[in-house]
Amino acid sequence: MNKLAIVGCGRLGAIVANAVADGLLPEYELVGLFSRTTERAEGLAVELAAKGVGCKVCGSLEELLALRPDYLVEAASPACMKAITLPTLAAGCNIVTLSIGAFADDDFYAEATEA
């Protein structure tokens, strides 16, 4: 079972989280949520709990990475993607981005590729 964490608990993050809760990703266990606003992450956690999926709401990226996810799904923004990519990779975690536009920055792309 692969451990999955989500950064960004808006519409896109909720789609991914609900895919796990609805059994569409049976090889993944959702272990944590982190969002710019804790209230948004808490709200999504309540929705998931109603479906029988429990996960931790984290107050920081460091707290989320301490859960040792195998994959982190970024569903926030290109700016967030730039902020979390290098620390996530340094923690040995794979990252899946929905904000692919962050890689239009050639310098960032080179840094991420090197990491």
DRENZALO-744933 format. One record per residue (C-alpha): z, x, y; residue in three letters. Coordinates in steps of 0.5 Angstrom, whole numbers, plus 500, padded with zeros to 3 digits. Layout:
BEGIN
Z X Y ALA
...
***
This chain:
BEGIN
500 500 500 MET
498 503 507 ASN
503 502 513 LYS
499 499 519 LEU
502 499 526 ALA
499 495 532 ILE
499 498 539 VAL
497 492 544 GLY
499 485 542 CYS
494 481 546 GLY
489 477 543 ARG
485 482 539 LEU
492 485 537 GLY
494 478 534 ALA
487 478 531 ILE
489 484 527 VAL
496 482 525 ALA
494 475 523 ASN
489 478 518 ALA
495 482 515 VAL
499 476 515 ALA
493 471 512 ASP
492 476 506 GLY
485 478 509 LEU
488 486 508 LEU
492 486 502 PRO
492 493 502 GLU
496 494 508 TYR
503 492 510 GLU
504 491 518 LEU
510 495 519 VAL
511 495 527 GLY
508 492 534 LEU
508 496 541 PHE
506 493 547 SER
506 494 554 ARG
510 488 555 THR
516 487 550 THR
516 480 550 GLU
508 480 548 ARG
510 484 542 ALA
516 480 540 GLU
512 473 541 GLY
507 476 536 LEU
513 478 531 ALA
516 471 531 VAL
509 468 530 GLU
508 473 524 LEU
515 471 521 ALA
513 464 521 ALA
508 466 516 LYS
513 471 512 GLY
511 477 515 VAL
516 481 518 GLY
515 488 522 CYS
519 492 527 LYS
518 491 535 VAL
518 498 538 CYS
520 499 545 GLY
515 506 545 SER
510 509 542 LEU
515 514 539 GLU
519 509 536 GLU
513 506 533 LEU
510 513 530 LEU
517 514 527 ALA
516 508 522 LEU
511 513 519 ARG
505 508 519 PRO
498 511 516 ASP
494 507 521 TYR
495 505 528 LEU
490 500 531 VAL
489 501 538 GLU
488 494 541 ALA
490 495 548 ALA
485 498 553 SER
481 505 554 PRO
487 508 558 ALA
492 506 553 CYS
487 509 548 MET
487 516 552 LYS
495 516 552 ALA
496 515 545 ILE
491 518 541 THR
493 525 541 LEU
500 524 540 PRO
498 519 534 THR
494 524 531 LEU
499 530 532 ALA
504 525 528 ALA
499 525 522 GLY
497 518 523 CYS
490 515 523 ASN
488 511 529 ILE
483 506 529 VAL
481 504 536 THR
478 497 539 LEU
477 500 546 SER
471 505 544 ILE
469 506 551 GLY
475 511 552 ALA
470 516 548 PHE
465 515 554 ALA
469 520 557 ASP
466 527 554 ASP
473 531 556 ASP
477 526 552 PHE
472 525 546 TYR
472 533 545 ALA
480 533 545 GLU
480 527 540 ALA
475 531 536 THR
479 537 536 GLU
485 534 534 ALA
***
